[in-house]
Structures are given as C-alpha cells and as structure tokens.
Amino acid sequence: MTLSAPVELPGMSQAGPEEKNITKLIVAVSIGNALEWFDISSYGYFAVYVSKAFFPNSDATVSLLLTFGTFGLAFLVRPIGGVLLGAYADRYGRKASLMISIVMMTFGTLSIAIMPTYETIGILAPIAVLVARLVQGFSAGGEFGSSTAFLVEHRPGRRGFVASWQFASQGLSALLSSVLGVGLTLWMAPADMSAWGWRIPFLFGVLIGPVGIYIRNHLEDATAPPATEHGTPVREVFLRQKLRVLLGIGALSIATAVNYLVVFMPTYVVKTLGLPPIVGFQATLAGALAVTLLTPIAGSVSDRIGRTAHMIAVNLVLLVSIVPAFLLLTRNPTPMVIIGAVLWLSTLKALYIGPLAALMSELLPASTRATGLGLGYNIGVTLFGGMGPAIMTWLGTIAFIGDLSPAWYLTLVGFVSLSALITVRRTSAASHTA
C-alpha cells in the first residue's frame, strides 16, 4: 500500500503567521502539553511518596505496583479522549478543543494536590486518585492531536521546528519536576516529604493551568479545516487511514518507552539500586535539560534533511546503546554513572522526537489530522509508555532479567519503531517524510 502525501484543504494558510507571532503560538499551544507532562513526571518521580500516601501495603513492591498500575490505567482512557476531542477539533476548531483539555487537566491536577490520604479517608483515597487520573488521561488524550495540528497548520514551512515544541515542552516540564525533586529532598526531612512535601509539585502544577487558559483564550484559530466530506472524522480514520495511524504508533513507540523509563528512574534508583532519591532526581534533571535544548534543534534539522533519514539513524544508535548503558549502570551504580546513562538516553530521545510530531502529522490529511493524531499518539503512549513502569517493575522480579529489565524492554520496542520508520520511508511518496 502506498501512502500518498496529505493535501491541505482550500483556504488553509500556507504563508503562516509572521515570525514575531511564532513564539506566542508555540507558548500558547505547548503550555497545555507542558501542564500534562508536569503532572505525569511529578506522579512518576514522586511515586515512592505517592504509594505510601494512597496505596499503603506491607510489601513495598506491591504498593509501587498499585501506584504505577493506577498511573497506567489512566492511559487507557487517553485514546477515547484523543478520538472525541480530536474529532471535536476537526469539526469545530483546534482552539475549542484545546480549551476543554486544559481546563479538565487543571482540575485533575488540583484534585491530586489536595486529596486526603488513605490514612484519613481509607479506600476512598485510592479510588479518588484513580478518578482524577482518568480525568487527566481523557483531557490529555485530546491535547497532542489538537495542539500539533494547530502548530503545523500555522507554520507549514517549518513543521519540524514548531511541532518539536510539543516534546520540548515535555522536557521543560520534566526539568521543573526534577528541580523540585532535588530541591525538596535537600530541603526537607524524609518524614516531611512523605507527610506533605510531595504535594508541592502538584500545587505548583495547578498554577500553570489558569495561565494556560488565559493565553489560549486569546488565540486566534484561523486554520481549522472543515470536517471530511466522506463522513465524520472518526469514521474516515477507522475506515481509510488505519495504516497511517499504525505507522505513527510504531514510530512513536521507542520515544515514549524511553520517556517513561526516565519517569521510572527515581523509583528504579531507590528500589533496585538502593541509592538515595536525590540521585534519581539529578539524573532526570540532566536528561530533561537535554530534551528541552536539543529537541527543537533536531526538529529544525529534519526540515532540511527529511524526517525518516534522521530518525532511523538515531534509532540505530539507541538500539546498540541500550544494553551496554544498563550493564554499566547496574554493575557500577554510582551517581555519576547513573546521571551519565540517563543523559545519554535522553539525548538520543531528544534527537529522535524532534521530527516525530511533524512526521506523524504529515501521515494524515488536514481534515482528520487532530482525530488521527489523537488516536495514534494515545494508543502508542498507552501501550509502550503508560504501562512501561509497571511492566519494568514486574520484569525486575524475574530472576534471569532482574536489574536489566528496562534495557530488554527498550530493545524490543526499539525494533518496533525501526520497522515502522522503514515502512514509512519505503511507502510514502511525500518528499518531506522520506
């Protein structure tokens, strides 16, 4: 099957906004994505404390599995949010969908920040946390598709660069979470961190929401296409664009797996390597800095040399690096080795995800772009990312895998992405994706 190049609909602006407006667009559209990932990274980074507050158990591993299981369950509703909010964006405009998602995300984050613990309200605590995570999952599901469509349609000549900020904003969010993690663990006694200190990052995240709502409310959305002529966007995606969506999922898989490995790292450092929590936060801080700085550069480079050539090369380097990095890490678990390994993996992830959002958007026509992106992105994140920490925790209990569970998990997923990229390169007739 040959993938033809997506065709922009009549009336879509090809000139894009003036350069002075690019920064405003990127900030306004990416801030919701930043809020989403700030909450995700905070939940993952502070999982040791969250597990004690909401999922207490005499077995610490069981407590963590419950915490990460709830983390993963929230991702199951993301494809639903991606389809429903994506279809809403394709019919009524990108801005309308983006406003809904950021409001829901803000309320979900607030709920976790002020939620009473298990000790206070018993079984209602973990149930309420799960409900809050489901609300966040649904709203986050519609965020990527609508915001990516908005960016690439406002700047079609620089899709790689503008769309890369979707992932650069994730790096910035992880950077903020890591800074808070380092600062709080240095400043607070362990007992205070367990009692209430872990709530501070979530309360900080709540402050981002109103700012994002205000900025987005003042955006002008002039590029939203009409619904497809062949039926609803959802029907069109499921009947005619399944291969496009599947290839997007495959291309995404290794990036999201690495991302959630980094989210898992503070827990891995404490529970598997037996080191202080600050070591994990320092490692994620270094990795987040690399993602924030390098992702836009990689996106801009892909505008010049093509998406797949760039991404296949990075994927191959990642595949040959994963197992050696973890062998070094597990056999020499010193702070510098751990920080270096996470920094290396994060650097490769940044170089890989720079072109990723643009590649996924270019696989789909404008009339169903938000729907298809929302569906593909969230299925990929759910399968290969959201359940990743729980899978790695479980794999770590198997004797012959043990400490190397993250390495073997990433290697398998890396081959999935490589196969998808090769297929895109061979079947696509679009010069900007080959």
ChimeraX attribute file (.defattr): number of C-alpha atoms within 10 A of each C-alpha:
attribute: neighborCount
match mode: 1-to-1
recipient: residues
	/A:1	6
	/A:2	11
	/A:3	17
	/A:4	13
	/A:5	16
	/A:6	16
	/A:7	11
	/A:8	16
	/A:9	15
	/A:10	8
	/A:11	10
	/A:12	16
	/A:13	16
	/A:14	13
	/A:15	11
	/A:16	18
	/A:17	12
	/A:18	9
	/A:19	9
	/A:20	8
	/A:21	10
	/A:22	16
	/A:23	10
	/A:24	14
	/A:25	20
	/A:26	19
	/A:27	17
	/A:28	22
	/A:29	27
	/A:30	28
	/A:31	25
	/A:32	31
	/A:33	26
	/A:34	26
	/A:35	26
	/A:36	29
	/A:37	22
	/A:38	28
	/A:39	27
	/A:40	24
	/A:41	27
	/A:42	25
	/A:43	25
	/A:44	25
	/A:45	26
	/A:46	25
	/A:47	23
	/A:48	21
	/A:49	23
	/A:50	24
	/A:51	24
	/A:52	19
	/A:53	23
	/A:54	26
	/A:55	23
	/A:56	19
	/A:57	13
	/A:58	7
	/A:59	8
	/A:60	15
	/A:61	15
	/A:62	16
	/A:63	21
	/A:64	25
	/A:65	19
	/A:66	19
	/A:67	28
	/A:68	25
	/A:69	18
	/A:70	22
	/A:71	25
	/A:72	24
	/A:73	17
	/A:74	23
	/A:75	27
	/A:76	21
	/A:77	22
	/A:78	28
	/A:79	27
	/A:80	20
	/A:81	26
	/A:82	31
	/A:83	26
	/A:84	23
	/A:85	30
	/A:86	35
	/A:87	30
	/A:88	22
	/A:89	31
	/A:90	29
	/A:91	22
	/A:92	15
	/A:93	22
	/A:94	30
	/A:95	22
	/A:96	17
	/A:97	25
	/A:98	31
	/A:99	19
	/A:100	15
	/A:101	27
	/A:102	27
	/A:103	17
	/A:104	18
	/A:105	28
	/A:106	25
	/A:107	16
	/A:108	24
	/A:109	28
	/A:110	19
	/A:111	19
	/A:112	23
	/A:113	20
	/A:114	11
	/A:115	19
	/A:116	18
	/A:117	21
	/A:118	18
	/A:119	13
	/A:120	12
	/A:121	12
	/A:122	13
	/A:123	13
	/A:124	15
	/A:125	20
	/A:126	23
	/A:127	14
	/A:128	16
	/A:129	23
	/A:130	19
	/A:131	17
	/A:132	21
	/A:133	26
	/A:134	22
	/A:135	23
	/A:136	28
	/A:137	32
	/A:138	26
	/A:139	31
	/A:140	31
	/A:141	32
	/A:142	34
	/A:143	34
	/A:144	30
	/A:145	34
	/A:146	32
	/A:147	29
	/A:148	27
	/A:149	29
	/A:150	27
	/A:151	28
	/A:152	24
	/A:153	26
	/A:154	24
	/A:155	22
	/A:156	18
	/A:157	14
	/A:158	19
	/A:159	26
	/A:160	33
	/A:161	25
	/A:162	29
	/A:163	33
	/A:164	30
	/A:165	28
	/A:166	30
	/A:167	25
	/A:168	28
	/A:169	28
	/A:170	25
	/A:171	30
	/A:172	22
	/A:173	27
	/A:174	32
	/A:175	25
	/A:176	21
	/A:177	30
	/A:178	30
	/A:179	18
	/A:180	19
	/A:181	27
	/A:182	20
	/A:183	13
	/A:184	19
	/A:185	18
	/A:186	12
	/A:187	12
	/A:188	12
	/A:189	12
	/A:190	14
	/A:191	9
	/A:192	13
	/A:193	17
	/A:194	18
	/A:195	15
	/A:196	13
	/A:197	19
	/A:198	25
	/A:199	21
	/A:200	16
	/A:201	24
	/A:202	22
	/A:203	17
	/A:204	19
	/A:205	24
	/A:206	22
	/A:207	14
	/A:208	17
	/A:209	23
	/A:210	13
	/A:211	13
	/A:212	24
	/A:213	20
	/A:214	12
	/A:215	16
	/A:216	24
	/A:217	13
	/A:218	10
	/A:219	13
	/A:220	10
	/A:221	13
	/A:222	15
	/A:223	22
	/A:224	25
	/A:225	22
	/A:226	17
	/A:227	20
	/A:228	18
	/A:229	9
	/A:230	9
	/A:231	10
	/A:232	15
	/A:233	27
	/A:234	20
	/A:235	14
	/A:236	19
	/A:237	23
	/A:238	13
	/A:239	10
	/A:240	10
	/A:241	18
	/A:242	14
	/A:243	16
	/A:244	20
	/A:245	25
	/A:246	18
	/A:247	22
	/A:248	30
	/A:249	25
	/A:250	24
	/A:251	34
	/A:252	31
	/A:253	28
	/A:254	30
	/A:255	28
	/A:256	24
	/A:257	28
	/A:258	27
	/A:259	27
	/A:260	20
	/A:261	24
	/A:262	28
	/A:263	26
	/A:264	26
	/A:265	25
	/A:266	28
	/A:267	25
	/A:268	22
	/A:269	21
	/A:270	16
	/A:271	17
	/A:272	15
	/A:273	16
	/A:274	11
	/A:275	17
	/A:276	14
	/A:277	23
	/A:278	20
	/A:279	20
	/A:280	27
	/A:281	30
	/A:282	22
	/A:283	26
	/A:284	32
	/A:285	26
	/A:286	21
	/A:287	28
	/A:288	30
	/A:289	22
	/A:290	24
	/A:291	27
	/A:292	24
	/A:293	15
	/A:294	22
	/A:295	31
	/A:296	26
	/A:297	18
	/A:298	23
	/A:299	31
	/A:300	20
	/A:301	18
	/A:302	27
	/A:303	18
	/A:304	11
	/A:305	13
	/A:306	19
	/A:307	27
	/A:308	25
	/A:309	15
	/A:310	19
	/A:311	26
	/A:312	20
	/A:313	13
	/A:314	19
	/A:315	23
	/A:316	13
	/A:317	11
	/A:318	22
	/A:319	19
	/A:320	12
	/A:321	17
	/A:322	22
	/A:323	18
	/A:324	13
	/A:325	19
	/A:326	22
	/A:327	14
	/A:328	14
	/A:329	22
	/A:330	16
	/A:331	11
	/A:332	13
	/A:333	17
	/A:334	15
	/A:335	18
	/A:336	13
	/A:337	18
	/A:338	24
	/A:339	21
	/A:340	17
	/A:341	21
	/A:342	25
	/A:343	22
	/A:344	19
	/A:345	20
	/A:346	28
	/A:347	23
	/A:348	22
	/A:349	26
	/A:350	32
	/A:351	26
	/A:352	27
	/A:353	31
	/A:354	32
	/A:355	32
	/A:356	28
	/A:357	29
	/A:358	29
	/A:359	27
	/A:360	25
	/A:361	27
	/A:362	23
	/A:363	25
	/A:364	25
	/A:365	19
	/A:366	26
	/A:367	25
	/A:368	29
	/A:369	28
	/A:370	36
	/A:371	34
	/A:372	35
	/A:373	35
	/A:374	32
	/A:375	32
	/A:376	25
	/A:377	29
	/A:378	33
	/A:379	27
	/A:380	25
	/A:381	27
	/A:382	24
	/A:383	17
	/A:384	26
	/A:385	26
	/A:386	27
	/A:387	22
	/A:388	28
	/A:389	29
	/A:390	21
	/A:391	19
	/A:392	22
	/A:393	24
	/A:394	15
	/A:395	19
	/A:396	18
	/A:397	13
	/A:398	11
	/A:399	8
	/A:400	10
	/A:401	13
	/A:402	15
	/A:403	22
	/A:404	19
	/A:405	20
	/A:406	26
	/A:407	21
	/A:408	16
	/A:409	20
	/A:410	25
	/A:411	18
	/A:412	12
	/A:413	21
	/A:414	25
	/A:415	17
	/A:416	18
	/A:417	23
	/A:418	23
	/A:419	14
	/A:420	21
	/A:421	26
	/A:422	17
	/A:423	16
	/A:424	23
	/A:425	18
	/A:426	12
	/A:427	14
	/A:428	17
	/A:429	15
	/A:430	15
	/A:431	10
	/A:432	19
	/A:433	23
	/A:434	19
